[in-house]
Amino acid sequence: MITSFLAFVYAGTETQHETESWKKKMTTLSPVWTVKTITNTDLKRAQNAELIQVSVLSERKQYFT
């Protein structure tokens, strides 16, 4: 039971760190985020956009090698 509790605490802490990292990244990339609140949907969209970009670059690399 304590193991489960520690796992949830760890997961929550990691999630918080990741969220703060994404907020900092988004604020750095566009000044609009300094006046607009970043929502959960905004974070998901940014993560999906990065995932797509990495996927496309990976495909291009495989295509040209």
MIVO-587415 format. One record per residue: residue number from 1; residue in one letter; x, y, z of N, C-alpha, C, O in turn. Coordinates in steps of 0.2 Angstrom, whole numbers. Example, Ala and Ser with C-alpha at 12.3 -4.5 7.8 and 13.67 -1.06 7.14 Angstrom:
BEGIN
@seza->1	keti->A	nc1->66	nc2->-28	nc3->39	cac1->62	cac2->-22	cac3->39	cc1->66	cc2->-16	cc3->39	oc1->71	oc2->-17	oc3->42
@seza->2	keti->S	nc1->64	nc2->-11	nc3->35	cac1->68	cac2->-5	cac3->36	cc1->64	cc2->0	cc3->39	oc1->67	oc2->6	oc3->40
***
This chain:
BEGIN
@seza->1	keti->M	nc1->4	nc2->-6	nc3->0	cac1->0	cac2->0	cac3->0	cc1->4	cc2->6	cc3->0	oc1->3	oc2->11	oc3->-3
@seza->2	keti->I	nc1->10	nc2->6	nc3->4	cac1->14	cac2->12	cac3->4	cc1->18	cc2->13	cc3->-3	oc1->19	oc2->18	oc3->-5
@seza->3	keti->T	nc1->19	nc2->7	nc3->-6	cac1->22	cac2->7	cac3->-13	cc1->17	cc2->11	cc3->-18	oc1->20	oc2->15	oc3->-22
@seza->4	keti->S	nc1->11	nc2->9	nc3->-18	cac1->6	cac2->13	cac3->-22	cc1->6	cc2->20	cc3->-21	oc1->6	oc2->24	oc3->-25
@seza->5	keti->F	nc1->6	nc2->22	nc3->-14	cac1->6	cac2->29	cac3->-12	cc1->12	cc2->33	cc3->-15	oc1->11	oc2->38	oc3->-18
@seza->6	keti->L	nc1->18	nc2->30	nc3->-14	cac1->24	cac2->33	cac3->-17	cc1->24	cc2->33	cc3->-24	oc1->26	oc2->38	oc3->-27
@seza->7	keti->A	nc1->21	nc2->28	nc3->-28	cac1->21	cac2->28	cac3->-35	cc1->16	cc2->34	cc3->-37	oc1->18	oc2->38	oc3->-42
@seza->8	keti->F	nc1->11	nc2->35	nc3->-34	cac1->6	cac2->41	cac3->-36	cc1->9	cc2->48	cc3->-34	oc1->9	oc2->52	oc3->-38
@seza->9	keti->V	nc1->13	nc2->48	nc3->-29	cac1->16	cac2->54	cac3->-27	cc1->22	cc2->56	cc3->-32	oc1->22	oc2->62	oc3->-34
@seza->10	keti->Y	nc1->25	nc2->51	nc3->-34	cac1->31	cac2->52	cac3->-39	cc1->28	cc2->54	cc3->-46	oc1->30	oc2->58	oc3->-49
@seza->11	keti->A	nc1->22	nc2->50	nc3->-48	cac1->19	cac2->52	cac3->-54	cc1->16	cc2->59	cc3->-54	oc1->17	oc2->63	oc3->-59
@seza->12	keti->G	nc1->13	nc2->61	nc3->-49	cac1->11	cac2->68	cac3->-48	cc1->16	cc2->73	cc3->-48	oc1->15	oc2->78	oc3->-52
@seza->13	keti->T	nc1->22	nc2->72	nc3->-45	cac1->27	cac2->76	cac3->-45	cc1->30	cc2->77	cc3->-52	oc1->32	oc2->82	oc3->-54
@seza->14	keti->E	nc1->31	nc2->71	nc3->-56	cac1->34	cac2->71	cac3->-62	cc1->29	cc2->75	cc3->-67	oc1->31	oc2->79	oc3->-71
@seza->15	keti->T	nc1->23	nc2->74	nc3->-66	cac1->18	cac2->78	cac3->-70	cc1->18	cc2->85	cc3->-69	oc1->18	oc2->89	oc3->-74
@seza->16	keti->Q	nc1->19	nc2->87	nc3->-63	cac1->19	cac2->94	cac3->-61	cc1->26	cc2->97	cc3->-65	oc1->25	oc2->103	oc3->-67
@seza->17	keti->H	nc1->31	nc2->94	nc3->-64	cac1->37	cac2->96	cac3->-67	cc1->37	cc2->97	cc3->-75	oc1->39	oc2->101	oc3->-78
@seza->18	keti->E	nc1->34	nc2->92	nc3->-78	cac1->33	cac2->92	cac3->-85	cc1->28	cc2->97	cc3->-87	oc1->30	oc2->101	oc3->-92
@seza->19	keti->T	nc1->23	nc2->99	nc3->-84	cac1->18	cac2->104	cac3->-85	cc1->22	cc2->111	cc3->-85	oc1->21	oc2->115	oc3->-89
@seza->20	keti->E	nc1->26	nc2->112	nc3->-79	cac1->29	cac2->118	cac3->-78	cc1->35	cc2->119	cc3->-84	oc1->36	oc2->125	oc3->-86
@seza->21	keti->S	nc1->38	nc2->113	nc3->-86	cac1->42	cac2->114	cac3->-92	cc1->39	cc2->116	cc3->-98	oc1->42	oc2->120	oc3->-102
@seza->22	keti->W	nc1->33	nc2->113	nc3->-100	cac1->30	cac2->115	cac3->-106	cc1->27	cc2->122	cc3->-105	oc1->27	oc2->126	oc3->-110
@seza->23	keti->K	nc1->25	nc2->124	nc3->-99	cac1->23	cac2->131	cac3->-99	cc1->28	cc2->136	cc3->-100	oc1->28	oc2->141	oc3->-104
@seza->24	keti->K	nc1->34	nc2->135	nc3->-97	cac1->40	cac2->139	cac3->-98	cc1->42	cc2->139	cc3->-106	oc1->44	oc2->144	oc3->-109
@seza->25	keti->K	nc1->42	nc2->133	nc3->-109	cac1->44	cac2->133	cac3->-116	cc1->39	cc2->137	cc3->-120	oc1->41	oc2->140	oc3->-125
@seza->26	keti->M	nc1->32	nc2->136	nc3->-119	cac1->27	cac2->140	cac3->-123	cc1->28	cc2->147	cc3->-122	oc1->27	oc2->151	oc3->-127
@seza->27	keti->T	nc1->29	nc2->149	nc3->-116	cac1->30	cac2->156	cac3->-114	cc1->36	cc2->159	cc3->-118	oc1->36	oc2->165	oc3->-120
@seza->28	keti->T	nc1->41	nc2->155	nc3->-118	cac1->47	cac2->158	cac3->-122	cc1->46	cc2->158	cc3->-129	oc1->49	oc2->163	oc3->-132
@seza->29	keti->L	nc1->42	nc2->154	nc3->-132	cac1->41	cac2->153	cac3->-139	cc1->36	cc2->159	cc3->-142	oc1->37	oc2->161	oc3->-147
@seza->30	keti->S	nc1->32	nc2->161	nc3->-138	cac1->27	cac2->166	cac3->-140	cc1->25	cc2->170	cc3->-134	oc1->22	oc2->168	oc3->-129
@seza->31	keti->P	nc1->25	nc2->177	nc3->-135	cac1->23	cac2->181	cac3->-130	cc1->16	cc2->182	cc3->-128	oc1->14	oc2->184	oc3->-123
@seza->32	keti->V	nc1->12	nc2->179	nc3->-132	cac1->5	cac2->179	cac3->-131	cc1->3	cc2->175	cc3->-124	oc1->-2	oc2->176	oc3->-121
@seza->33	keti->W	nc1->7	nc2->170	nc3->-123	cac1->6	cac2->166	cac3->-117	cc1->8	cc2->170	cc3->-110	oc1->6	oc2->167	oc3->-105
@seza->34	keti->T	nc1->11	nc2->176	nc3->-111	cac1->12	cac2->179	cac3->-105	cc1->6	cc2->183	cc3->-102	oc1->5	oc2->185	oc3->-96
@seza->35	keti->V	nc1->1	nc2->184	nc3->-107	cac1->-5	cac2->187	cac3->-105	cc1->-11	cc2->183	cc3->-105	oc1->-16	oc2->184	oc3->-102
@seza->36	keti->K	nc1->-10	nc2->177	nc3->-108	cac1->-16	cac2->172	cac3->-109	cc1->-14	cc2->166	cc3->-105	oc1->-9	oc2->164	oc3->-105
@seza->37	keti->T	nc1->-19	nc2->164	nc3->-101	cac1->-18	cac2->158	cac3->-97	cc1->-18	cc2->152	cc3->-101	oc1->-21	oc2->151	oc3->-106
@seza->38	keti->I	nc1->-13	nc2->148	nc3->-100	cac1->-11	cac2->141	cac3->-104	cc1->-16	cc2->136	cc3->-101	oc1->-16	oc2->135	oc3->-95
@seza->39	keti->T	nc1->-20	nc2->133	nc3->-105	cac1->-25	cac2->128	cac3->-103	cc1->-22	cc2->121	cc3->-104	oc1->-17	oc2->120	oc3->-108
@seza->40	keti->N	nc1->-26	nc2->116	nc3->-101	cac1->-24	cac2->109	cac3->-102	cc1->-24	cc2->108	cc3->-110	oc1->-20	oc2->104	oc3->-112
@seza->41	keti->T	nc1->-29	nc2->110	nc3->-113	cac1->-30	cac2->109	cac3->-121	cc1->-24	cc2->112	cc3->-124	oc1->-21	oc2->109	oc3->-129
@seza->42	keti->D	nc1->-22	nc2->118	nc3->-122	cac1->-16	cac2->121	cac3->-125	cc1->-10	cc2->117	cc3->-125	oc1->-6	oc2->116	oc3->-129
@seza->43	keti->L	nc1->-9	nc2->114	nc3->-119	cac1->-3	cac2->110	cac3->-117	cc1->-3	cc2->103	cc3->-122	oc1->2	oc2->101	oc3->-124
@seza->44	keti->K	nc1->-9	nc2->101	nc3->-122	cac1->-10	cac2->95	cac3->-126	cc1->-9	cc2->96	cc3->-134	oc1->-5	oc2->92	oc3->-137
@seza->45	keti->R	nc1->-11	nc2->102	nc3->-136	cac1->-10	cac2->104	cac3->-143	cc1->-2	cc2->105	cc3->-144	oc1->0	oc2->102	oc3->-149
@seza->46	keti->A	nc1->1	nc2->108	nc3->-140	cac1->8	cac2->109	cac3->-140	cc1->12	cc2->102	cc3->-140	oc1->17	oc2->101	oc3->-144
@seza->47	keti->Q	nc1->10	nc2->98	nc3->-136	cac1->14	cac2->91	cac3->-136	cc1->12	cc2->87	cc3->-142	oc1->17	oc2->84	oc3->-145
@seza->48	keti->N	nc1->6	nc2->87	nc3->-144	cac1->5	cac2->84	cac3->-151	cc1->8	cc2->87	cc3->-157	oc1->11	oc2->83	oc3->-161
@seza->49	keti->A	nc1->9	nc2->93	nc3->-157	cac1->12	cac2->97	cac3->-162	cc1->20	cc2->95	cc3->-162	oc1->23	oc2->93	oc3->-167
@seza->50	keti->E	nc1->23	nc2->94	nc3->-156	cac1->30	cac2->92	cac3->-156	cc1->31	cc2->85	cc3->-158	oc1->35	oc2->83	oc3->-161
@seza->51	keti->L	nc1->26	nc2->81	nc3->-156	cac1->26	cac2->74	cac3->-157	cc1->26	cc2->73	cc3->-165	oc1->30	oc2->69	oc3->-168
@seza->52	keti->I	nc1->21	nc2->76	nc3->-168	cac1->21	cac2->76	cac3->-175	cc1->27	cc2->78	cc3->-179	oc1->29	oc2->75	oc3->-184
@seza->53	keti->Q	nc1->30	nc2->84	nc3->-176	cac1->36	cac2->87	cac3->-179	cc1->42	cc2->81	cc3->-179	oc1->45	oc2->80	oc3->-184
@seza->54	keti->V	nc1->42	nc2->78	nc3->-173	cac1->48	cac2->73	cac3->-172	cc1->47	cc2->67	cc3->-177	oc1->51	oc2->65	oc3->-179
@seza->55	keti->S	nc1->40	nc2->65	nc3->-177	cac1->39	cac2->60	cac3->-181	cc1->40	cc2->61	cc3->-189	oc1->43	oc2->57	oc3->-192
@seza->56	keti->V	nc1->39	nc2->67	nc3->-191	cac1->40	cac2->69	cac3->-198	cc1->47	cc2->69	cc3->-199	oc1->50	oc2->67	oc3->-204
@seza->57	keti->L	nc1->51	nc2->72	nc3->-195	cac1->58	cac2->73	cac3->-196	cc1->62	cc2->66	cc3->-196	oc1->66	oc2->64	oc3->-199
@seza->58	keti->S	nc1->59	nc2->61	nc3->-191	cac1->61	cac2->54	cac3->-191	cc1->60	cc2->51	cc3->-198	oc1->64	oc2->47	oc3->-200
@seza->59	keti->E	nc1->54	nc2->52	nc3->-201	cac1->53	cac2->49	cac3->-207	cc1->57	cc2->51	cc3->-213	oc1->59	oc2->48	oc3->-217
@seza->60	keti->R	nc1->58	nc2->58	nc3->-213	cac1->63	cac2->61	cac3->-218	cc1->70	cc2->58	cc3->-217	oc1->73	oc2->57	oc3->-222
@seza->61	keti->K	nc1->72	nc2->58	nc3->-211	cac1->79	cac2->55	cac3->-210	cc1->79	cc2->48	cc3->-213	oc1->84	oc2->46	oc3->-216
@seza->62	keti->Q	nc1->74	nc2->44	nc3->-212	cac1->74	cac2->37	cac3->-214	cc1->74	cc2->37	cc3->-222	oc1->77	oc2->32	oc3->-225
@seza->63	keti->Y	nc1->70	nc2->41	nc3->-225	cac1->69	cac2->42	cac3->-232	cc1->76	cc2->43	cc3->-235	oc1->77	oc2->41	oc3->-241
@seza->64	keti->F	nc1->79	nc2->48	nc3->-232	cac1->85	cac2->50	cac3->-236	cc1->92	cc2->46	cc3->-234	oc1->97	oc2->48	oc3->-237
@seza->65	keti->T	nc1->91	nc2->41	nc3->-230	cac1->97	cac2->37	cac3->-228	cc1->97	cc2->31	cc3->-231	oc1->101	oc2->27	oc3->-230
***
